[in-house]
Amino acid sequence: MEEKTYKLMNSAGAVNIAVGVIMIVICMAIGIILLINGGKLLAGKSKLIF
């Protein structure tokens, strides 16, 4: 019984680490995209006429 619990905890820990790494990569990519788009908006601010 204890071995089954140990294996379950081991696999759950591995999945949590994998999901955490994936989330870090995705969030960094989204952040970079937002920075680039924000820079483009600020650079083109003078071209806007209201």
Backbone as CSV, one residue per row, in Angstrom:
resi,resn,N_x,N_y,N_z,CA_x,CA_y,CA_z,C_x,C_y,C_z
1,MET,0.825,-1.197,0.000,0.000,0.000,0.000,0.865,1.254,0.000
2,GLU,1.925,1.244,0.816,2.782,2.418,0.906,3.541,2.643,-0.396
3,GLU,3.895,1.568,-1.081,4.618,1.694,-2.343,3.729,2.346,-3.417
4,LYS,2.440,2.002,-3.415,1.507,2.589,-4.373,1.372,4.094,-4.122
5,THR,1.292,4.490,-2.872,1.205,5.902,-2.515,2.478,6.631,-2.917
6,TYR,3.626,6.018,-2.701,4.906,6.619,-3.067,4.979,6.849,-4.573
7,LYS,4.565,5.860,-5.369,4.594,5.996,-6.823,3.643,7.099,-7.291
8,LEU,2.462,7.178,-6.657,1.499,8.210,-7.015,2.054,9.597,-6.714
9,MET,2.678,9.762,-5.556,3.258,11.056,-5.193,4.425,11.405,-6.115
10,ASN,5.199,10.421,-6.497,6.336,10.648,-7.384,5.870,11.150,-8.751
11,SER,4.856,10.492,-9.307,4.362,10.915,-10.621,3.672,12.271,-10.539
12,ALA,2.964,12.539,-9.461,2.304,13.840,-9.305,3.349,14.948,-9.194
13,GLY,4.420,14.707,-8.487,5.490,15.693,-8.376,6.150,15.967,-9.712
14,ALA,6.381,14.924,-10.491,6.996,15.085,-11.801,6.093,15.881,-12.736
15,VAL,4.809,15.602,-12.689,3.856,16.339,-13.527,3.810,17.806,-13.113
16,ASN,3.819,18.077,-11.823,3.794,19.457,-11.343,5.032,20.225,-11.799
17,ILE,6.186,19.609,-11.751,7.413,20.264,-12.207,7.339,20.534,-13.705
18,ALA,6.877,19.568,-14.475,6.777,19.738,-15.923,5.806,20.861,-16.281
19,VAL,4.660,20.893,-15.641,3.676,21.948,-15.908,4.235,23.308,-15.496
20,GLY,4.964,23.369,-14.394,5.568,24.618,-13.960,6.567,25.152,-14.972
21,VAL,7.400,24.293,-15.510,8.380,24.716,-16.512,7.674,25.204,-17.776
22,ILE,6.647,24.489,-18.206,5.894,24.898,-19.386,5.246,26.263,-19.173
23,MET,4.679,26.489,-17.993,4.038,27.769,-17.694,5.051,28.910,-17.674
24,ILE,6.235,28.669,-17.154,7.271,29.704,-17.140,7.636,30.095,-18.563
25,VAL,7.815,29.112,-19.441,8.186,29.387,-20.832,7.072,30.155,-21.542
26,ILE,5.836,29.741,-21.352,4.706,30.404,-22.009,4.576,31.842,-21.514
27,CYS,4.693,32.042,-20.211,4.558,33.389,-19.647,5.686,34.303,-20.121
28,MET,6.892,33.771,-20.241,8.000,34.593,-20.745,7.756,34.983,-22.197
29,ALA,7.244,34.066,-23.001,6.964,34.369,-24.408,5.878,35.439,-24.513
30,ILE,4.833,35.322,-23.717,3.760,36.316,-23.737,4.291,37.673,-23.289
31,GLY,5.124,37.692,-22.264,5.705,38.945,-21.788,6.563,39.617,-22.846
32,ILE,7.355,38.856,-23.552,8.203,39.421,-24.618,7.342,39.992,-25.733
33,ILE,6.296,39.270,-26.105,5.397,39.762,-27.155,4.734,41.067,-26.726
34,LEU,4.298,41.143,-25.469,3.670,42.367,-24.975,4.650,43.530,-24.962
35,LEU,5.895,43.289,-24.580,6.895,44.352,-24.590,7.154,44.867,-26.009
36,ILE,7.247,43.967,-26.955,7.484,44.371,-28.345,6.307,45.189,-28.869
37,ASN,5.086,44.715,-28.632,3.914,45.442,-29.110,3.783,46.800,-28.431
38,GLY,4.077,46.876,-27.145,4.025,48.151,-26.439,5.045,49.131,-26.978
39,GLY,6.228,48.655,-27.290,7.254,49.508,-27.877,6.842,50.038,-29.236
40,LYS,6.211,49.181,-30.038,5.731,49.620,-31.346,4.651,50.688,-31.203
41,LEU,3.758,50.519,-30.233,2.718,51.504,-30.009,3.299,52.844,-29.570
42,LEU,4.271,52.805,-28.675,4.900,54.043,-28.225,5.685,54.710,-29.345
43,ALA,6.319,53.928,-30.183,7.094,54.488,-31.290,6.167,55.141,-32.320
44,GLY,4.976,54.605,-32.525,4.053,55.149,-33.512,3.085,56.161,-32.933
45,LYS,3.270,56.553,-31.689,2.367,57.476,-31.025,2.303,58.822,-31.734
46,SER,3.417,59.296,-32.264,3.449,60.613,-32.907,2.698,60.621,-34.243
47,LYS,2.466,59.454,-34.819,1.787,59.372,-36.117,0.259,59.382,-35.984
48,LEU,-0.246,59.290,-34.764,-1.692,59.255,-34.555,-2.270,60.657,-34.587
49,ILE,-3.386,60.794,-35.288,-4.096,62.075,-35.343,-5.539,61.816,-34.934
50,PHE,-6.025,62.599,-33.977,-7.414,62.446,-33.517,-8.237,63.615,-33.971
